[in-house]
Amino acid sequence: MSRVMDVRVGTAAEALDRFEDAWNRAAEGGAPAPSSVLSFPDLPALLKALTPARWRMLERLRAEGPMTIFALAKRLGRDYKNVHTDITRFASLGLVERRRDGLVAVPWDAVRAELRL
């Protein structure tokens, strides 16, 4: 089964609506649909978080598999400190996971973006 992270631009009210729908399904005895959603308040916030350099970092990490931050920085030709900062931010957003063995990995098969007007 493919693991997908949905990235959206939306309001806090929309996120609460998704939560309420899941709550109601669970209250009725239904299983909530598995969902991983990352919401940003507006497009500038999304673009600030997912810059082209950070996107390349995600692509490289996904393609090459789990590795240390040092190895990732070296393969990208980027400064270790900057890559560490980006990984820390992505881990807090749920885009990257830090493993117990000290490696970082992208747990997603796809990141799907939805931008509503």
C-alpha positions in Angstrom: 0.0 0.0 0.0 1.3 3.4 -1.0 1.9 6.0 1.8 0.9 9.5 0.7 1.3 12.8 2.5 -1.3 15.3 1.4 0.0 18.9 1.5 -2.7 21.6 1.5 -3.2 25.3 1.8 -6.2 25.8 4.0 -7.6 27.4 7.1 -7.6 26.0 10.6 -11.4 25.6 10.3 -10.9 23.2 7.4 -8.5 21.1 9.4 -11.0 21.1 12.3 -13.7 19.9 9.8 -11.4 17.0 8.8 -11.0 16.1 12.5 -14.7 16.3 13.1 -15.5 14.0 10.2 -13.0 11.4 11.5 -14.4 11.7 15.0 -18.0 11.2 13.8 -17.0 8.1 11.7 -15.3 6.7 14.8 -18.3 7.5 17.0 -20.5 5.6 14.5 -18.3 2.6 14.8 -16.6 3.1 11.4 -12.9 3.1 11.0 -11.5 6.5 10.2 -9.9 6.7 6.8 -6.1 6.8 7.2 -4.9 10.2 6.3 -1.7 12.2 6.6 -2.3 15.8 6.0 0.1 18.8 6.3 -1.7 22.1 6.1 -0.2 25.5 5.5 -2.2 28.8 6.1 -1.3 30.2 2.7 0.8 29.6 -0.4 3.7 31.8 0.7 4.0 29.6 3.9 4.0 26.4 1.8 6.6 27.8 -0.6 8.8 28.9 2.3 8.7 25.4 3.8 9.2 23.5 0.6 11.9 25.5 -1.3 13.4 24.0 -4.4 16.6 23.0 -2.4 14.5 21.4 0.3 12.4 19.5 -2.3 15.6 18.2 -3.9 16.7 17.1 -0.5 13.5 15.1 0.0 13.8 13.6 -3.5 17.4 12.5 -2.9 16.7 11.1 0.5 13.7 9.1 -0.8 15.6 7.8 -3.8 18.7 6.8 -2.0 17.1 5.6 1.2 17.9 6.2 4.9 21.2 7.9 5.6 22.9 10.2 8.1 22.5 13.9 7.8 26.2 14.2 7.2 26.0 11.8 4.2 22.9 13.6 2.8 24.7 17.0 3.1 27.7 15.6 1.3 25.7 14.1 -1.5 23.8 17.3 -2.0 26.9 19.4 -1.9 25.3 21.5 0.9 26.5 22.8 4.3 25.9 20.2 7.1 24.3 22.9 9.4 21.8 23.9 6.8 20.8 20.4 5.9 20.5 19.6 9.7 18.2 22.6 10.1 16.1 21.5 7.1 15.8 17.9 8.4 14.8 19.2 11.9 12.1 21.3 10.3 10.9 18.5 8.1 10.8 16.1 11.0 8.6 18.5 13.0 6.3 18.7 9.9 6.2 14.9 9.5 7.8 14.9 6.1 11.0 13.1 7.3 11.5 10.6 10.1 14.5 10.3 12.4 15.2 6.6 13.2 16.7 5.2 16.3 19.8 4.2 14.5 20.6 7.8 13.7 19.5 7.7 10.1 16.8 9.9 8.5 14.3 8.7 6.0 11.3 9.8 3.9 8.5 7.5 4.9 6.3 8.6 2.0 5.9 7.2 -1.5 4.4 10.4 -2.7 3.6 14.0 -1.5 0.4 15.2 -3.1 -0.4 18.9 -3.1 -3.8 20.4 -3.2 -4.2 24.2 -3.7 -7.7 25.4 -3.7 -8.7 28.9 -4.8 
